[in-house]
Amino acid sequence: MIRTERHGAVLEVVLDAPARLNSIDELGLKELAGELESAHAEAAAGGIRALLLRGEGKAFCAGRDISDVDPATDDVPGYLDGLTAPAMRALHAFPAPSFAAVQGACLGVGLGLAMACDVVYVGEGARIGSPFANLGAALDSGGHWLLTQRLGTHRALDLIYTGELMSGAEAVSSGLFSRSVPDDALLDFARERASRAAEGATGAFLASRELVFRVRDGLGFADSLAAESALQESLRTTEHYREGFAAFQAKRRPVFKH
């Protein structure tokens, strides 16, 4: 159910089971982690300079495929720790800027996979959340962290208790994700942004990503200033830095080689 496409230096990873709204099972998660691992070395060498994760058809991912799951024998740690977490970590640490294009249902593990990408663009009509209230189960795939960090305690528990879903427009206005666009424009919009990133100074982008993660995880203002200074000095001797300054001074568009 996982396939890949190449568009220049952008790798598209596609959840391709539209008949079941791209709900993902154990095999799908193994395939996803395998594709990401295979692409890792090429991305680290600069051959892949951006990643776009998307779903085929009307939905991004309707969550775990539980149609044949028996709670009495379900291996929850095997599914979450052994399959879901590795796929999310592979996305989170992918050595190139990563984007997700989210349309339709984005639920449960689908929400976790989107969350693991650097930037998430959503269709205005997307339906986002983890409606586990009706299953007697708890949020997983990072759902507690995502909702609490970005929406606050009260709103997170409101969504957990009610199982209500957010529209794409509401999710963005609440600070959950990056930007919402009309549903029919989503894929073109996300592809253009991913392509633009792939043509940019990806080394600087990834260095900034690491600093953003450190700030997210508790780095204070004074320490952030010091880290920015050290980061800028480390970039100063790179080819991208020199090209960016030279292009600005010559009033031309920079050409970042990889």
C-alpha positions in Angstrom: 0.0 0.0 0.0 3.1 2.3 0.0 4.5 3.6 -3.2 7.0 6.3 -4.1 7.3 8.9 -6.9 10.1 11.1 -7.8 9.6 14.7 -8.9 13.0 16.1 -9.5 14.8 16.1 -6.1 11.5 15.6 -4.2 10.6 12.1 -3.1 6.8 11.6 -2.7 5.8 8.8 -0.4 2.2 7.8 -1.1 -0.2 5.9 1.2 -2.0 4.0 -1.6 -5.1 2.2 -0.3 -7.8 4.6 -1.3 -10.6 2.0 -1.0 -10.1 1.9 2.7 -9.2 5.6 3.1 -5.6 4.7 3.4 -6.0 3.1 6.8 -2.8 1.4 7.6 -2.0 -2.0 8.9 1.1 -3.7 10.2 2.4 -4.5 6.7 1.8 -0.9 5.6 3.8 0.5 8.5 6.7 -2.0 7.7 6.6 -0.9 4.0 6.6 2.8 5.0 9.6 2.4 7.4 11.4 0.4 4.7 10.9 3.0 2.0 12.1 5.8 4.4 15.2 3.8 5.4 16.0 3.1 1.7 15.8 6.8 0.9 17.7 7.9 4.0 21.2 7.4 2.5 20.3 9.1 -0.8 18.9 12.1 1.1 21.9 12.3 3.4 24.1 12.5 0.2 21.9 15.2 -1.3 20.2 13.2 -4.0 16.8 13.6 -2.3 16.4 17.2 -1.1 12.8 17.2 0.1 10.1 14.6 1.1 6.3 14.9 0.6 4.0 12.4 2.4 0.5 12.2 1.0 -2.5 9.9 0.7 -4.1 8.7 -2.5 -7.7 9.5 -3.1 -10.1 11.3 -0.8 -8.3 10.7 2.5 -4.8 11.1 4.0 -5.0 8.2 6.4 -8.1 7.1 8.4 -5.9 5.5 11.1 -5.1 1.9 11.9 -6.9 -0.7 10.0 -8.7 -2.5 12.9 -11.2 -4.5 10.7 -9.6 -7.8 11.7 -8.1 -6.9 15.1 -9.1 -9.0 18.1 -8.6 -7.1 21.3 -8.0 -10.3 23.2 -4.9 -11.1 21.1 -3.8 -7.7 19.9 -0.1 -7.0 20.3 -0.3 -3.4 21.2 3.4 -2.9 22.1 4.3 -4.7 18.9 2.2 -2.4 16.8 3.0 0.9 18.5 6.5 0.4 19.8 7.6 -2.0 17.1 6.0 -0.6 14.0 4.4 2.9 14.5 7.2 4.5 16.4 9.9 3.5 14.0 8.0 4.9 11.0 7.4 8.2 12.9 11.0 8.4 14.0 12.2 7.8 10.4 10.0 10.7 9.2 11.0 13.0 12.1 14.7 12.5 11.5 14.6 12.3 7.7 17.7 14.2 6.4 15.8 16.6 4.2 12.9 19.0 4.7 9.7 16.9 5.0 6.1 18.0 4.2 2.7 16.3 4.5 -0.3 17.1 2.4 -3.4 16.2 4.4 -6.9 15.9 2.8 -10.0 14.2 4.1 -9.6 11.9 7.1 -6.4 12.3 9.2 -7.0 10.1 12.2 -5.1 8.2 14.8 -1.8 6.9 13.4 -2.5 9.1 10.3 -2.4 12.1 12.6 0.9 10.8 14.1 2.5 10.3 10.7 1.5 13.8 9.6 2.8 15.3 12.9 6.2 13.6 12.4 6.8 15.7 9.2 8.3 19.2 9.4 5.5 21.1 7.7 1.9 20.0 7.3 -0.5 21.6 4.8 -4.1 20.6 5.1 -7.2 20.9 2.9 -9.8 23.2 4.4 -12.3 20.3 4.6 -10.0 17.8 6.2 -11.2 15.9 9.3 -8.4 15.7 11.9 -8.3 14.0 15.3 -8.3 10.7 17.2 -11.9 9.6 17.8 -10.8 6.9 20.3 -13.6 7.9 22.8 -15.8 5.5 20.9 -13.3 2.7 21.1 -12.6 2.8 24.8 -9.0 3.3 23.9 -6.5 6.1 24.5 -4.8 8.3 21.9 -1.6 6.9 20.5 1.0 7.8 17.8 2.0 10.9 19.7 -1.5 12.3 20.0 -1.3 13.3 23.6 1.9 15.2 23.0 0.7 16.9 19.8 -2.6 18.1 21.1 -1.3 19.2 24.5 1.7 21.0 23.2 -0.1 22.9 20.5 -3.6 23.3 21.8 -3.1 23.4 25.6 -4.5 21.1 28.3 -8.2 22.1 28.2 -8.6 21.9 24.5 -6.7 18.6 24.3 -8.9 17.0 26.9 -12.0 18.4 25.3 -11.1 16.6 22.0 -10.2 13.5 23.9 -13.4 13.3 25.9 -15.7 14.2 23.0 -13.9 12.4 20.2 -14.8 15.4 18.0 -12.8 16.1 14.9 -11.4 19.4 13.7 -11.6 20.7 10.1 -8.4 21.6 8.4 -9.2 25.3 8.6 -9.9 25.0 12.4 -6.8 22.9 13.0 -4.6 25.6 11.4 -6.4 28.5 13.1 -5.8 26.7 16.4 -2.1 26.4 15.8 -2.1 22.6 15.2 -0.7 22.7 11.7 1.0 25.0 9.2 -1.5 26.2 6.6 -4.9 25.3 5.1 -5.7 25.7 1.4 -8.8 24.8 -0.7 -9.1 21.0 -1.0 -8.7 21.0 -4.8 -5.5 23.1 -4.6 -3.8 21.1 -1.8 -1.5 18.8 -3.8 -0.3 21.4 -6.2 0.3 23.7 -3.3 2.3 21.2 -1.3 4.3 20.0 -4.3 5.3 23.6 -5.1 6.5 24.2 -1.6 8.4 21.0 -1.4 10.0 21.7 -4.7 11.0 25.2 -3.5 12.6 23.8 -0.4 14.5 21.2 -2.5 16.0 24.0 -4.5 17.0 26.0 -1.4 19.8 25.9 1.1 18.8 22.6 2.6 21.8 22.4 4.9 20.7 25.7 6.6 17.1 24.5 6.7 18.1 21.3 8.6 20.3 23.2 11.0 17.4 25.5 11.8 15.1 22.5 12.2 17.4 21.1 14.9 17.4 24.4 16.7 13.6 24.7 16.5 13.3 21.2 18.0 15.6 22.2 20.9 13.5 25.3 21.5 10.4 23.2 21.4 11.9 20.8 24.0 12.8 23.6 26.4 15.8 25.7 25.3 15.5 29.1 26.8 15.8 32.5 25.1 19.4 33.3 26.1 20.6 29.8 25.2 18.7 30.1 21.9 20.6 33.3 21.1 23.9 31.6 21.8 22.9 28.6 19.7 21.9 30.9 16.8 25.3 32.6 16.9 27.1 29.2 16.8 24.9 28.0 14.1 25.4 31.0 11.9 29.2 30.8 12.3 29.1 27.1 11.3 27.1 28.0 8.1 29.4 30.9 7.2 32.0 28.7 5.6 29.6 26.7 3.5 29.1 27.0 -0.3 25.4 27.8 0.2 26.1 30.7 2.5 28.7 32.1 0.1 26.3 31.7 -2.9 23.4 33.3 -1.0 25.4 36.4 -0.2 27.0 36.6 -3.6 23.5 36.4 -5.3 22.1 39.0 -3.0 25.0 41.4 -3.7 24.7 40.7 -7.5 20.9 41.1 -7.4 20.3 37.7 -8.9 18.6 34.6 -7.8 20.8 32.1 -5.9 21.6 28.7 -7.3 22.2 26.3 -4.5 24.2 23.3 -5.6 23.9 19.9 -3.8 
